[in-house]
Amino acid sequence: MKNNSDIKKSLFLSAVSLLLCVVMLVGMTFAWFTDSVTNSNNKITAGNLDAQLMYSKDGTTWNEVKSDTKIFDDNAMWEPGYTEVVYLKVKNAGNLALKYKLGINIAQETAGTNVNGETFKLSDYIKFGVKETDTAYNDRQSAVNAVEADSVLLSQGYAGGEEKLQKDEDSGMIALVVYMPENVGNVANHNGENAPSIDLGVSMVATQLDSERDSFGTDYDANAKYPVLVGSSDELTAAVAAGKDVKLTENIEIKGALTISKKDVSIDLNGKELSSSTDNVKLIQAVDSGQVRVFGGKLKVKAAVKSDTAAVYAQGDSDVIIENCKISIENSKGYAVVTNGSYSKNTSITMKNTDIVYQQGYACYFPAGNITLENCNVTGAVIISGGNVTIDGGTYKADGFPSQAKIWHKDDTIKYMNRFSSSDGCGHMGDSILIMDRRSSGYDLQGVTIKNVTFNTSLAMLGGGTATAYAVKYVDYDNVPGKDRVVPVMENNTYNHKLESGKDPLMFIGIDGTEY
């Protein structure tokens, strides 16, 4: 029995030893097999689409065609045999592959009267042709001979086919030959008083080419659209109604609202001005529009009488993006940029690098929506009573109101704001930004962030002198039970003017006088 017991004890100890070895081995294994790789060398760079139309008179010296470039001689006297040649090429100056189309059209034409007393247009008697060439033509006849077989009248215009350019690639040289045939007679000889004229337009439109590759292929650019060139109100409204991206070739004044609904539209202002002088007009009106992008020019509303107008109006499921623009409004009771209360809870407005000017008026009113203003310069009142608003960078200038006689301090503010506590109106005292927390009135103020902003709040007062208005004024109308007060986030702002007390021009109060 003792031997059996010793054997069992030995087996038990052996098992324990084996288990300890396994445990040690496992522990050591976990300790041995460790590794790590840290990689911080993954650069993310935005692509840049930059197509440049270049021109030359000799095929050697090249300059970029801008919107105001005159590539033909303004002083030319067109007569039979007269010929002008301009050489064109397209340069891909960006880092994305692109596709493009060239076009030639009559931007504007004035008819004349010939020596026979007949009305005529030069475009019916001047011809042009487009020809690829490696070298410039040595003489007039060579140029005409090169294009004559395929030449057409200016009145017919030209629409080139789609061409493609990779990164850092230039197109071949194209000769644009414009001439009046020698067989044109007195039918195009004006009477010395009523001279005809033509503004000839040369255009190039470009968009992304499905060339660059992501994780799934090159087809993410497949549906990129060419912009439609528009130079009149009718052309603009028709193209936008059809959901086309557009590019302005001229300043355009429209009579009614440019309404965008159920469409994604891009409006390239191209350095031009889109305006309206119609009373009660919404210049750009996005209603359940999808994405509307407006960039690179001016938006202006100047009403004939005091009326409810807006330069940019958005409601419903609209996503409006305004970039690199100047927005101005005059003689109005309206707003430069505005959303529409409960109808705009799903609306998004993003403005970047944009100037908004409504001197002594309402620059922006946001009762709802997701709003972002990034590096914008605003002159006029900004009112926030709903939604989620982020203001990051830029300058904001308090400008007061024509009837303003003094700066509204605490007691005056409470009295003044009480007048609006139960109405749909928005009271303002000429401060840069007024935050109206109106939870009891059904408004849904979710959050306000103001950072990296420079405030200029010195006002010229009636009767002379200056005073400092408030950069930001927050008024809590009613601390509704169960609804938390929104606390604005204020970070890294600069106040160029101080209150009489020397404090920063900020006020945070409740309608009951409570200070926050």
Secondary structure, DSSP 8 states (H G I E B T S, - for coil): -HHHHHHHHHHHHHHHHHHHHHHHHHHHHHHHS-----------------EEEEEESSSSS-EE--TT---S-TT----TT-EEEEEEEEEE-SSS-EEEEEEEEEEEEE-EEBTTS-EE-GGGT-EEEEEE-SS--SSHHHHHHHHGGG-EEGGG-EE---EEE-TT-B---EEEEEE--TT--GGG-B-SSS--EEEEEEEEEEEE-TTS-BTTBSGGGTT----EEE-SHHHHHHHHHTT--EEESS-EE-SS-EEE-S--EEEE-TT-EEEE--TT-EEEEEES-EEEEEEEEEEEEE-SSS---EEEEEESSEEEEEEEEEEEEES-SSEEEEE-GGGGTT-EEEEES-EEEEEEEEEEEESSSEEEEEEEEEEEEEEE-SEEEEEEEEEEE----TT--S---HHHHHHHHHTTTTSS-----S-SEEEEE-GGGT--EEEEEEES-EEE-EEE-TTS-EEE--SEEEEE----TTS-----EEES-EESS--TTSS-SEEEEETTS-B-
